[in-house]
């Protein structure tokens, strides 16, 4: 198993050297899709919503399934707390990224953390829909 992981890591690094923009873009898309799949499962979805996952994976997001007024009130209600959390979280992540990550791995690190952030946002959204008075 460790040989397979080592070979995959070496292949990734070769692709990163040969095609940095393409490799980073594909990596970001795959991680975004994976984070959405994880968030869907954690939030209790029984059947994975593939269309949504693919839209997120290609970095396209639009609230298709909700009326605009509902989306507007949700943003008004949740924006401040999410933004304050982001102001506490992202500066630390950026500092770690620029201080400790090798240049060629910075996008990978940031994309991985962004995937975790997406899971957090998805769970917060699901909780506020399930418990509109508590979120």
C-alpha distance (Angstrom), angle and dihedral (degrees) to the residues before:
residue distance angle dihedral
X1 . . .
X2 3.80 . .
X3 3.83 90.3 .
X4 3.80 90.0 55.1
X5 3.81 91.0 50.3
X6 3.81 91.3 46.9
X7 3.80 91.7 49.0
X8 3.81 91.4 48.0
X9 3.81 90.4 49.7
X10 3.80 91.4 50.0
X11 3.80 91.7 47.5
X12 3.81 89.9 49.6
X13 3.81 91.4 50.6
X14 3.84 90.7 49.0
X15 3.80 90.4 51.9
X16 3.79 90.0 45.6
X17 3.81 90.2 54.4
X18 3.81 94.8 43.8
X19 3.83 99.6 39.4
X20 3.84 109.5 13.9
X21 3.81 99.6 166.6
X22 3.81 95.7 44.9
X23 3.81 92.6 44.6
X24 3.80 93.4 49.3
X25 3.81 92.5 46.0
X26 3.81 92.7 50.2
X27 3.82 90.9 45.1
X28 3.80 91.9 51.5
X29 3.79 92.1 48.4
X30 3.81 93.4 48.4
X31 3.81 92.1 47.9
X32 3.82 91.6 47.6
X33 3.80 90.2 51.2
X34 3.80 91.9 46.8
X35 3.80 91.8 49.4
X36 3.79 90.6 52.0
X37 3.81 90.9 49.8
X38 3.82 90.5 50.5
X39 3.79 92.1 46.5
X40 3.80 91.5 49.2
X41 3.81 91.7 51.6
X42 3.82 93.8 45.5
X43 3.79 91.0 49.4
X44 3.80 90.5 55.5
X45 3.79 104.0 -101.9
X46 3.80 107.6 158.1
X47 3.81 97.5 -164.4
X48 3.80 117.2 39.7
X49 3.80 113.0 -117.7
X50 3.81 99.0 -131.0
X51 3.79 96.9 -178.6
X52 3.79 90.9 56.4
X53 3.79 91.6 44.6
X54 3.80 92.0 52.2
X55 3.79 92.6 46.9
X56 3.79 90.4 52.9
X57 3.79 91.5 44.7
X58 3.80 90.5 59.2
X59 3.79 90.8 46.7
X60 3.76 95.2 -110.2
X61 3.76 116.0 134.0
X62 3.76 129.2 172.7
X63 3.80 126.7 148.0
X64 3.83 96.1 -114.4
X65 3.77 98.3 163.2
X66 3.80 100.9 51.5
X67 3.81 132.3 66.5
X68 3.81 113.7 -109.2
X69 3.82 93.3 -114.6
X70 3.79 91.5 55.5
X71 3.80 91.5 48.5
X72 3.82 90.9 48.0
X73 3.82 93.4 51.8
X74 3.83 91.3 46.3
X75 3.80 91.6 51.4
X76 3.80 90.4 47.5
X77 3.81 91.1 50.4
X78 3.82 100.2 43.2
X79 3.79 104.4 28.2
X80 3.82 98.9 86.4
X81 3.80 96.6 50.7
X82 3.81 93.6 43.6
X83 3.81 91.6 47.2
X84 3.81 92.5 49.8
X85 3.79 90.1 50.3
X86 3.81 90.0 49.0
X87 3.83 91.2 51.1
X88 3.81 89.0 55.0
X89 3.82 96.2 42.3
X90 3.81 108.5 39.1
X91 3.83 99.8 51.7
X92 3.81 89.6 57.2
X93 3.80 91.6 47.4
X94 3.81 90.9 48.0
X95 3.80 91.4 49.9
X96 3.81 91.6 50.5
X97 3.79 90.3 46.2
X98 3.82 95.8 51.3
X99 3.77 96.4 36.5
X100 3.79 102.7 43.9
X101 3.83 111.2 14.4
X102 3.80 119.5 90.6
X103 3.81 110.7 -116.9
X104 3.82 95.2 -110.0
X105 3.84 92.2 52.8
X106 3.80 99.4 46.8
X107 3.80 96.0 94.2
X108 3.80 91.0 46.8
X109 3.83 91.6 50.6
X110 3.80 92.8 45.8
X111 3.81 92.0 46.8
X112 3.80 91.4 50.5
X113 3.81 92.0 50.8
X114 3.81 90.0 44.8
X115 3.80 87.7 54.8
X116 3.80 89.7 55.1
X117 3.82 89.1 47.1
X118 3.81 89.7 51.7
X119 3.81 90.0 53.7
X120 3.83 88.8 51.6
X121 3.82 91.7 49.9
X122 3.77 92.7 46.3
X123 3.80 92.3 50.6
X124 3.81 91.1 47.1
X125 3.80 90.2 51.2
X126 3.80 92.3 48.1
X127 3.80 91.3 48.3
X128 3.80 93.4 49.8
X129 3.81 90.4 49.9
X130 3.82 91.8 48.7
X131 3.84 94.3 42.8
X132 3.81 106.7 25.0
X133 3.82 94.4 175.3
X134 3.84 97.7 48.6
X135 3.82 102.4 46.2
